[in-house]
């Protein structure tokens, strides 16, 4: 068996075991309140990091100003509780208009 295939199979089994652990252990394990707070903060930090890298980088460099400004416009719309479709279209339209105006 190929080593790469064995690695993929091990990772697949680990991933499904990890995903299955949630429903199986739900209600059986009680986490301390501090641990629950840390997990909540950790999830928020992870999402912000994903947003920042997606908005600011392309390849190995800076994505330009149009994309972060589009994300900022989407963030403002989300903060103002606009519907999700309006947030997505507003962010994309802002980015497209800025690029059309020559802002990279």
C-alpha positions as CSV (number, residue, x, y, z in Angstrom):
1,X,0.0,0.0,0.0
2,X,1.2,3.4,-0.9
3,X,2.4,5.5,2.1
4,X,0.3,8.5,1.0
5,X,-2.8,6.4,0.7
6,X,-2.2,5.1,4.2
7,X,-1.8,8.6,5.6
8,X,-5.0,9.7,3.9
9,X,-6.9,6.8,5.3
10,X,-5.5,7.4,8.8
11,X,-6.5,11.1,8.6
12,X,-9.9,10.2,7.3
13,X,-10.6,7.8,10.1
14,X,-9.3,10.3,12.6
15,X,-11.5,13.0,11.2
16,X,-14.7,10.9,11.3
17,X,-13.9,9.7,14.8
18,X,-13.4,13.3,15.9
19,X,-16.7,14.3,14.3
20,X,-18.5,11.3,15.8
21,X,-17.2,12.1,19.3
22,X,-19.4,15.2,19.5
23,X,-22.8,13.5,19.2
24,X,-21.7,10.5,21.2
25,X,-20.3,12.4,24.1
26,X,-23.0,15.2,24.1
27,X,-24.5,15.3,27.6
28,X,-22.0,12.7,29.1
29,X,-19.2,15.1,29.7
30,X,-19.6,18.4,31.5
31,X,-16.9,20.9,30.8
32,X,-16.0,23.5,33.4
33,X,-17.4,27.0,32.8
34,X,-13.9,28.4,32.3
35,X,-13.2,25.8,29.6
36,X,-16.5,26.6,27.8
37,X,-15.5,30.3,27.8
38,X,-12.1,29.5,26.4
39,X,-13.6,27.4,23.6
40,X,-16.0,30.2,22.7
41,X,-13.2,32.7,22.6
42,X,-11.0,30.3,20.6
43,X,-13.7,29.8,18.0
44,X,-14.1,33.6,17.6
45,X,-10.3,34.0,17.3
46,X,-10.2,31.3,14.6
47,X,-13.0,32.9,12.6
48,X,-11.4,36.3,12.8
49,X,-8.1,34.9,11.7
50,X,-9.8,33.1,8.7
51,X,-11.6,36.4,7.8
52,X,-8.4,38.4,8.0
53,X,-6.3,36.1,5.9
54,X,-9.1,35.7,3.3
55,X,-9.6,39.4,3.1
56,X,-6.1,40.7,3.2
57,X,-4.0,38.1,1.3
58,X,-3.9,36.5,-2.1
59,X,-1.3,34.0,-2.9
60,X,1.7,35.1,-0.8
61,X,1.1,38.8,-1.0
62,X,-1.3,41.6,-0.1
63,X,-4.6,41.3,-2.0
64,X,-5.0,45.1,-2.5
65,X,-7.3,47.6,-0.9
66,X,-10.5,46.7,-2.8
67,X,-11.1,43.4,-1.1
68,X,-10.6,44.5,2.5
69,X,-12.8,47.5,1.8
70,X,-15.5,45.2,0.4
71,X,-15.3,43.0,3.5
72,X,-15.5,46.1,5.6
73,X,-18.7,47.2,3.7
74,X,-20.1,43.7,4.3
75,X,-19.2,43.9,8.0
76,X,-21.0,47.2,8.3
77,X,-24.1,45.7,6.6
78,X,-24.0,42.7,8.9
79,X,-23.6,45.0,11.9
80,X,-26.7,46.9,10.7
81,X,-28.5,43.5,10.6
82,X,-29.0,43.5,6.8
83,X,-30.2,40.2,5.3
84,X,-27.4,37.8,4.4
85,X,-27.9,38.1,0.7
86,X,-27.7,41.9,1.0
87,X,-24.4,41.6,3.0
88,X,-22.8,39.3,0.4
89,X,-24.0,41.3,-2.6
90,X,-23.1,44.6,-1.0
91,X,-19.5,43.3,-0.2
92,X,-19.1,42.0,-3.7
93,X,-20.5,45.1,-5.3
94,X,-18.2,47.3,-3.3
95,X,-15.2,45.3,-4.2
96,X,-16.2,45.3,-7.9
97,X,-16.9,49.0,-8.0
98,X,-13.6,49.8,-6.4
99,X,-11.7,47.6,-8.9
100,X,-13.7,49.2,-11.7
101,X,-12.6,52.6,-10.4
102,X,-9.0,51.5,-10.5
103,X,-8.5,50.7,-6.8
104,X,-6.5,47.5,-6.5
